[in-house]
Every structure is written in structure tokens, then in C-alpha cells.
Amino acid sequence: MTVAESCRKAKESRNSVALADTATKNAMLRLAAEAVTEAQDEVLRANAQDVAQCDKPAQFIDRLLLNESRIADMAEGLKKLIELQDPVGETVEEWTVPNGLHLRKVRVPLGVLAIIYEARPNVTVDAIGLCIKTGNAIVLRGSKEAYRSNKALVAAVKAKLRLGGYDPEFIQFIDDTTRQGAEELMRCRESVDVLIPRGSAALIRAVVEKATVPVIETGAGNCHAYIEKTADSKKATDIVCNGKLRRPGVCNALESLLVDEEVAAKYLPIVLGALKDAGVRIVGCEKTRRICPYVFPATQEDYAAEFLALCISVKVVQNVQEACEHINLYSTHHSEVIITESKEAADYFTAHIDSAAVYVNASTCFTDGFQFGFGAEMGISTQKLHARGPLGLKQLTGEKYVIRGNGQTRP
């Protein structure tokens, strides 16, 4: 089946999920969770082949790799969606105008969603689950590196839904992993309502520049931490180390550290020493290097970089104002954190930082749909139109007005 044919098939089959009631969608989610668990051995074999043939860096392999724990997490994410409120049909607001017309704004499915993504087979399952709950059809186009893993997961879910008496063709998997196939999907405007890219900055940029289908931009994660002068030393060390070391290859990982000059001499040896001991390559400004001579010189490109590796940039700043200016200049508007005991500094930071998620005294690693209570996510939107932050259930719906009258006509 060609890319265009797959998109048309998703559109033709969308009502099998778009018009389903909550009980039906939850039943489909239970079957999908069972399918993921039951297909574990087959999926792990497919994933092992993908990993064996992948020549990407270690952080890419980490995103690609599946194991029993990660498969269990995927199934658990589907079950979590069952527990969450169905957004479709929800009344957002309603009112009556003077002529007696009653207006109601309600949530509705977006239609046919397509997602182009790299590595991360868990995205396949998250996307299917989110689209079932929100009544959207889904077109999945993963990368060639995860082709076998993704195909095995989709085949298992679709087979289980079919056995359960449901039409699974609202789920479509694109076999074509070429660049040409991706670009064809970007232009399927007649069938696809929304396109979501999830992956590297290069992938996202290519989709934004080439797509004729409306795009929800999920951004790269040049995430920052700022240690303000009143910060608690242990909190600062724990938050920075967690942000950088937990999973360096994901978009909510910490990439840049700012430290108030008043406490730089005290805190930098502690925090950077912990990172250095963990194998992190540190690049920084001259002030940082005078305090910690093992730090390499930082360039402007370093401050703008999403390393996705054991590397971090560091800069000493005068105050919270300079910290905010630096972050807003170099940030990808994903996630930033201030570590402080000052309410005034925290309030200034949260008001002035222009990012999707702004933290006070907590790791940026929490920018995640599951952690936010969404059950799963389609990605982290860093744009400002329609939705921002983790794309959960409500963010994958649109709105329409239902107007009821009693014979009114307009003069």
C-alpha cells in the first residue's frame, strides 16, 4: 500500500473510532494493552534485530532499545488511559445570546493524525492509545532503525482489535521509510488533518519547512537549570545531576547550567565535580573555568546545543535577570528550572521564561505526559498555537460549536 493509500484508508475508517462511545474505546484500549503484553517475545526479537543493525550513537540505541520493563510500561500506559476522562463530547463552555440561540462549545476528535518519529518504539503504542481515547485515526511513520519493532507492535494491536470485533484500519502503518515516503506523507493534505514530527531537530525542521499538512511542532530540548544565589546546595546537585544523568538522550534532559556569580565559587566545584565524576564533558565560560580548571571552553554553538549526550554547557551570570535573558536567547522553549529559596526570584523566573514547562526546584525530567498525569503523550509541543507542552488527550482534540435555536432567522 502506498503512503497516499494508507492515509486514505485511515480517513475512510476513522468513524470506527471517532463515533465510538467511551466504553467501546476503553474496551479497545484493554485489548491493545493485552496485545502488547502477549506479543512481548515477538516484539523483543524484532527489536533485537533492529538494535543489531543500528549503527547510531549510544543515546540513539537507548531510545530504540526495548526490554521487558519498557514493554510493561507501554501496556501500563494504555491501561492508564482507560482511567482518564474521555475528552470527546466534553462541554468546554455554553451560553445563550439575547435572541435565544443556545451555543455550546464541545471537544471533538481532530480527525486523522499522522506522526513521523525516530527510534522510540514506545511512541507507536502511545500514539495508538491516545488516538483510540480521543477518537482519532492514526498514521504511523517510524524510522527505518525501528521498522521491525514498530511493525510488530502495530500488527499485534490490530490483530487483537480485529479478534475483538473492531475494525482496526483507523490505525495505519507506513512501510515506506525513505525520505521520499516521509515527504509524501507531509503532503497528504486531502487525507491527513494534523502532522506531528517527533525526533531530532533536523527532522522537526524538515517537517515544518516541507509539510503542507498542518503541523504541531514538537521541539528539541535545550533545557536549562539556573542555580540562584539562595539555592539549597543539595537540591541544586540532585536536580542538576538527575536532569543530566537520568537519560541524557531524551528531550527533557538538562543541557545547560547557569549559576549566580555570588555562589559560583561555592557551588560549581560541588555540582560540576559530581557531573565530572559521572563522565560528563563540561564546557563553560571563563569564570566557570577559573573556578573549575577541568572545564573546556564553551562556544556560542555550545550554548545553543541539544547535546543528547554526557555533555553540558555552563555559564556564570550576575542575577536572575541575566539568567532569563540567556535562557530565552538560547532555549528551544522546552523546559527550564530555577533552583532557589527565594519566592521573588522564583516568581520573576516563571514570569519571564518563555518555555512550555517552567520549574521551580524540580527536575526537567518531569516534562513527560505520563508524569503530568496524561497517561501518555504524542510529544512535547514547543509552539504557541493550539497546544503547548505534553500533547495528551485534551491537546489531541479540537472544538466545534453546537447551536440550538427555535426557528430564529437573521434580519
Phi, psi and omega in degrees: 000134180285169178300313181297320179294321178297319179295319178295321179297319178298318180294317180296330185261002189298330183292342179294339175246327183296325183261004180287144176279174185299318181299319179294316180296321178293324176295321177295322178294321177298317179296320179297318178297317177298320182298316180298317181292314183292332182268012187307310184298316180295318181294319180294324176295316179297319180294322178299322176295317178300313182296318182297329183262003183269127180251026181275169179296167186302321181293330176290316178301321180300321179288330182280328190292134172246149173215180183299322181294317181291325176293320177298322178296322178297314179296320179296323177298322177294319179294324179297324179297329178299322184286339185278153181294137176288120182282338185292130181090352179296136175277116180283316175197160177208152181197166177241131179269165187305331182278004176097353177292132177257122182251137178226125176264122185236153177279138180223159175299152176286331179126249178250116175261143172237144178227130174251122188214159183247144177050221172033076177300338178299334179298326179303312183287318178302315182296317179298313181297314180298321182287326175299311185293328182264002177074023180260143168283156185224134173245119186254125176230094179274179180276162181297330182296332182250017188304310184294318180298311182297316182297319180295319180294314180295317180299319181296315182293315182295320179296319180293319178296320180295318177296331179280000177093014181252150175278113184269007188285358170288350174258119180235136181245126181274119179283334183284110180257014179281163176299323180297321178296320178296318181291328175295319178297322180298339183254007182278058185293332182288340182244329185258131182270324182216138177241133180238117174270139178219113182163219184290163177300324180295317178298311182299316179299317180298318180293314181299321184281329189255340187286141168260343172287139176304136187244136165261113187278120171260129192262163171293165187241078169274083187269142185242149167238139177239118175269105182280161190298338179264008186297146172282131186300315182293317177302315182299313181296314181297315184292317181293315181295319177297316181297323183272323192262337188304301174213092186299338186268011181252163190288341179265009177288150181284133181241340184216142182236131174244141182226134177296134184299334182293333181241007185300315182297331180276316189270327184300314179300327180288307185289311181291328175299319178295320179293316180299317180297334180272003176093015182277133172277128187244128174241141185204178180284173182297322179298318178297318184289331177292326179280319181234091187298342180282356180281137178277155178297139178261143174255170176299325178295325178297319181292337179264358191276142163261098188291320184053037183201180179281072179210145180211145175260149184224141177216137174270130182237161184287320188195184181295328178297312179294324178300315180295319179298316179297313182298313182294335178286317188255347185293152170266010176065037180263279184216135179221152181223141169252136176250113191200156170249009182257119177297322180299313179295319179298316180295320178297315182297311182293332179281328189261342181278129183258072180224164184292326180226125181236121186252152168238115175059044175205151184293143175294346180296348179281354177285091188197136183303319181295317180294330179280357180087016181272352183087316178194182178212156175267353183148178177250110180282128177250008177271180185247347180269140176071300185209150179219141183090197181302132180270093178261206187297306183298325182289345179259020172240160171248195181225151170218158180260132173249119186244125179245131180232189180220048179096008182298139170234155183263128180290000000 
